[in-house]
């Protein structure tokens, strides 16, 4: 029965390795994730909209030219006239009136320049939003990738533990068959082996779930797709100085840069509100032509003898051309204080933005101190766990020989075995925690996009 359990567990492990056919490095995972991420695609579309709006035409520098074409038709039937001089019977009239009109605001209190500046700032702000989404996505993919590596390496350690328990169980089985081991010792070793098998199987589930989570981050259509992860948990652990990190924080942090851009938009809004105090000069020009035709062939004219004279056979036509150019100067003298209120409201919004900037700066400084402290602590813990695992491995190797020559019993050897497993897993977790702290520092100081994008 125990052999069947081992075969099943190892079979699941082999299935994982067989299915994992596609190699995936961390840089490849980031590239794939950035290309497929829905939120990034949405932000890219928003940037395109901002780019389209960022032009002088949208700001109001250029005139508006329209072409109008009117066509009118009428039929007048004078059934009974009240005047002897009025036309009688039917009169058909047609007219065609094409016109070109130009409306151009020549001056509007510098609002054109202010609008153009605002569109530039809105484009930069939109790009800042995209940078935040990119930074968050990169951070999530890195941690998701290394989490899969962590779970696979945990699986390897549990596989070693299970194999070691199997060897002990087989060793005691042989001794029992030879009559040099009691049945209780055999049952203890079998129980240890079964416990390790359960832990191994549970870890397989955690590994598959971590891989599914990575596939979601990569926007894979098949969440069960398997990968061979080519990067491990090893990386350089540099030493950081707070002042250097603080300078990078204020210069490169994407959240803070985006908040600065938002503040610049609020400052421009104040300038836009003040443009309403200036006069406005507009030019309205145009040209039109009116072509009319009157058909009097079915009409009659009253004559002096009391009879009637028929109208002309050919229609009467007329053409009238009109050209105009007019200037309008307007200046708001009083509108109930709306302009001043709009300016005051814009100034208040700018003040609110300044408070938000100060709040974010202090919050990020606190986060930076905490993140740097966490990184240094986790670096020390990782170094301690490295030594702890090394000591536990040496002790396990020595104890294995002592167990075989009978110097220690199964219970002591099991304790040493568990100590090594615990030390190995704690070392892996400490390494992942150190990577997490390092990536957090890079995210705060703006280096994550520069390094991984």
C-alpha positions, -999 to +999 in steps of 0.1 A: +000+000+000+028+024+009+045+017-024+013+025-043+011+058-025+047+067-034+041+057-070+010+079-072+027+109-057+057+105-079+035+100-109+018+133-103+052+150-100+063+134-133+031+146-149+039+181-139+073+179-154+062+162-186+035+188-193+059+217-186+073+219-221+076+257-227+105+276-212+096+308-195+121+333-181+111+362-159+118+388-186+096+367-210+068+365-185+069+403-180+069+409-218+039+386-223+020+400-193+025+436-204+014+428-240-018+410-229-028+430-199-063+444-203-058+474-179-027+484-198-045+482-231-073+504-217-048+530-205-030+529-239-063+538-255-068+566-230-034+579-239-044+579-276-075+599-268-053+624-249-029+626-278-058+632-303-071+661-281-036+676-277-036+699-308-042+736-316-075+729-333-090+714-302-076+743-282-095+768-304-067+785-324-082+779-359-114+792-374-146+772-381-157+772-417-191+759-427-208+753-460-245+758-462-268+750-491-305+759-491-331+751-517-366+764-516-397+757-538-431+772-537-464+771-556-488+800-553-524+796-566-544+828-566-579+814-568-595+848-562-577+881-560-587+911-540-569+936-561-572+941-599-534+945-600-526+911-584-513+882-604-539+855-611-537+817-614-505+797-605-470+811-597-440+787-593-409+799-575-375+781-570-344+793-552-309+779-545-287+796-518-251+783-513-232+801-486-197+798-469-194+811-434-162+817-413-162+821-375-129+829-359-122+839-323-091+861-327-086+867-290-102+852-260-081+862-230-052+838-239-075+808-234-062+792-266-027+790-251-040+779-218-062+752-233-032+739-253-011+737-222-039+719-204-042+693-232-004+687-230-007+682-192-037+659-196-018+638-221+011+636-196-013+627-168-028+600-189+007+586-196+013+588-159-018+567-152-005+541-177+029+541-159+012+533-126-007+504-142+025+491-158+045+493-126+017+474-107+015+448-134+053+442-134+053+439-097+025+414-097+041+393-125+075+392-107+060+381-074+036+356-092+066+341-111+088+338-080+059+323-061+057+295-086+094+290-083+090+289-045+063+263-046+083+241-070+113+243-048+092+235-017+079+205-037+115+193-043+123+196-006+092+176+003+100+150-023+135+146-007+118+142+027+094+117+013+122+097-004+142+097+028+113+085+048+108+057+022+144+047+026+140+046+064+108+026+061+125+001+037+155-002+060+133-009+090+113-033+069+144-053+061+155-053+098+120-065+107+121-093+082+155-103+097+140-101+132+162-073+145+134-046+146+101-046+165+068-040+148+061-008+166+092+007+150+081-004+116+046+012+122+062+045+132+084+046+101+054+038+079+034+065+096+062+090+090+063+080+053+025+084+049+026+118+066+054+129+042+034+116+013+003+136+023+025+167+026+040+161-008+006+157-024-008+188-008+022+207-020+015+196-055-019+212-053-003+245-040+022+244-069-006+239-095-026+268-080+004+291-081+010+282-117-027+289-125-024+323-108+007+331-129-013+322-161-040+346-150-014+373-146-001+365-181-037+365-194-033+329-208-065+315-223-056+281-209-051+285-171-036+249-170-008+258-193+025+245-180+059+263-180+095+255-173+106+285-152+142+292-161+149+318-133+154+307-097+152+326-064+188+336-065+196+373-070+220+399-057+211+416-025+226+451-027+230+475+002+208+506+001+212+541+017+181+559+027+191+593+013+198+578-021+165+560-021+147+591-010+161+611-039+149+585-063+115+584-046+109+621-053+123+619-088+110+586-102+081+574-081+052+569-107+024+577-082+041+609-071+049+620-107+013+614-116+002+636-087+025+664-098+010+662-132-025+664-117-014+694-097-001+712-129-035+707-145-052+723-115-028+752-118-037+757-154-074+756-146-068+787-124-053+804-155-082+793-176-107+807-152-089+841-152-091+844-190-128+852-186-118+886-173-103+896-207-123+908-237-131+886-266-126+895-303-143+874-330-144+876-368-175+864-387-171+864-424-189+848-453-201+847-489-234+837-502-252+835-535-289+834-542-302+821-574-340+824-578-364+815-606-401+824-610-423+807-635-452+829-646-462+809-676-494+797-659-502+831-645-520+861-660-518+898-656-549+920-653-552+945-682-567+980-683-597+968-704-608+944-677-593+913-693-560+895-687-526+891-703-507+858-700-474+857-683-440+852-700-432+818-714-396+817-700-390+817-662-377+849-647-343+844-630-322+865-606-287+861-590-276+879-559-241+877-544-234+888-509-200+892-491-195+902-455-168+905-428-178+916-393-159+920-361-174+916-326-157+928-295-173+916-262-164+922-227-182+909-196-188+938-173-209+920-148-225+886-146-234+882-109-198+875-098-196+842-117-161+848-130-147+857-096-164+827-080-150+804-108-115+818-101-118+813-064-131+777-068-102+769-091-077+783-066-093+762-038-091+731-060-054+739-065-049+743-028-066+709-023-042+694-048-013+708-030-025+692+002-028+659-016+007+662-029+021+669+006+000+640+020+013+616-006+049+627-002+048+621+036+030+588+031+056+576+006+085+587+028+069+566+056+065+537+032+101+540+021+114+539+056+093+509+064+102+491+032+139+497+036+137+485+072+118+454+061+144+447+034+173+449+058+156+427+083+146+401+057+182+402+044+195+393+079+168+367+083+177+351+050+214+349+060+205+333+093+183+308+075+211+300+050+233+291+080+205+273+097+198+251+067+235+243+063+238+232+100+206+211+097+219+194+065+252+186+082+234+173+112+211+152+090+241+136+072+258+127+105+225+114+120+218+092+090+250+072+097+243+072+135+208+059+128+221+030+107+247+020+133+221+023+161+236+053+179+203+071+178+167+058+176+140+065+150+123+092+170+155+113+173+163+108+137+128+118+127+132+150+147+165+158+129+149+150+096+120+174+103+144+201+115+162+199+082+129+201+062+118+230+083+151+248+078+151+242+040+115+255+036+121+285+059+152+294+039+131+293+006+104+314+022+130+339+035+145+342+001+110+349-014+103+374+013+136+392+006+127+393-031+093+407-022+109+435-001+134+443-028+107+446-055+087+468-031+117+491-028+121+492-066+084+500-070+086+529-045+117+544-061+105+540-097+132+516-107+109+487-115+098+500-149+134+511-158+147+477-149+121+453-161+102+471-189 
